[in-house]
Amino acid sequence: MKKVYKFLSLFIVLLFLTNLVFPLKVNSADYYFGFKSNSEVFYDALGKEFKAPVKTEIKEGVFLVPLRAVVEDAGGVVRYYPETRSIELSYGKNKGYVLLKTGVSSVNGKNFAFHIKPFVVRGHTLIDVRFISLLFGGKTVFSENECRIIFYRVVDIKDALENRVYLYKEPKRIVSLAPNLTEILFGIGARNKIVGVSNYSDYPEDAKKLPKVGGFFNPSIERIFALNPDLVLVARGTPLSVIDKLRSLGISVFASDPKTTHDIYNLILTVGELTGNVKESVSLVNKMKSEESAVLKKTEKIPMSKRLKVYMEIWNNPKMSAGKDTFIDSLIKEAGGINIAENAKGSWPVMSDESIIKANPDVIILLYRGDIKQIESRPGWKTINAVKNHRIYIENPNIFERPGPRIIQALVKLYGILYGNNG
């Protein structure tokens, strides 16, 4: 009889613990915190490591983690009241409460029963990982000596305009006001969350089918608001009046302005964090970095004296190019070229004929539907090396001018034009 009672008791405990693991709502299947038994270090989906003041423990089958370190590193808030030995926690709009003396606790007003009551080690509280998982609105996955909390991490960052962007839950309805941001959303697997895009979002092909909200510079506030977005992504050039109006309507807006290839990687990872598609964003960036590295291994062997001078003409009336602190300048350098507009005034300078002729580029690339014969016939241009050697190329502006996943295609293409067999 005692054996039967013992078995039933164990079964009830296991059933109770199992019910704590599986019925939880999962906000994101990408971001996670990972913990190993008997380690002070825990890690996240981005490979970042966090140092806790005490080690995690497994006690009677329960995974115990340092409460304050985990909650605060996830972006939550922990308040301890020594007079009552109680702890208040918040994560986004989720609230938690723990009374250390008795083990009484709750998450969002619902009681939580501990199998192992929280206890203090060297002034730091160790607590059942499932309690924190409930607070995060995530789920807990266990292996033999390791566990993960899979959740949507609270986002609290500053964007390119130094505005604070705060999200406490995974956005389900996103509007993209720039083609490169639309491409990023598709690239990280967030297609099902896009409810509206700008008129020029035409890649990939499915982007053309999405509801349009107007042009890059003059989107319709009414159409955007009608789509009821949780998040609007904007790029450099979107009028501040549009951004301010959207924010005044209570819509979260994230503004971006990447200036280098590295900035584009960071933008992709940030969009992954904002949308909850962390795993896919990391995978995409790693793939891009691998392709970039293959080009850099070739170009790093080219001495400066052998590098070709490049004139990138973005538009012809007036003659506009890409200067310093632009991702196109970054592309030219990584492809082993020298940007003749690097020292021109401004990020997107207007170039004079005199300055171009004097710089004498070896290669000219047009990022619009130009006429090579017309370029060759420009007054004084016959002395330019690129004209004399017939090294003028017309390339797809969308690949070169959009700071998104296809920028590495542009890098590979540019290297091929300069030093490969594409010319």
ABEGO torsion letter per residue (X at the ends): XAAAAAAAAAAAAAAAAAAAAAABBBABAABBBBBBBGBABBBBAAGBBBBBABBBBBBGGBBBBBAAAAAAAAGBBBBBBAAAGBBBBBBEABBBBBBAAAGBBBBGGBBBBBABBBBBBGGBBBBBAAAAAAAAGBBBBBBAABBBBBBBBBBBBBBAAGBBBBBABBBABBBBABAAAAAAAAAAGAAAABABBBAABAOBAAAAABBBAEBAABBBAAAAAAAGBABBBBBBGBBAAAAAAAAAAGBBBBBBBBABAAAAAAAAAAAAAAAGBAAAAAAAAAAAAAAAAAAAAAAAABBAAABBBBBBBABAOBBBBBBBGBAAAAAAAAAGBBBAAAABBEABBBBBAAAAAAAGBABBBBABBBBAAAAAABBGAAABAAAAAGBBBBBBAAAAABBBAAAAAAAAAAAAAAABAAX
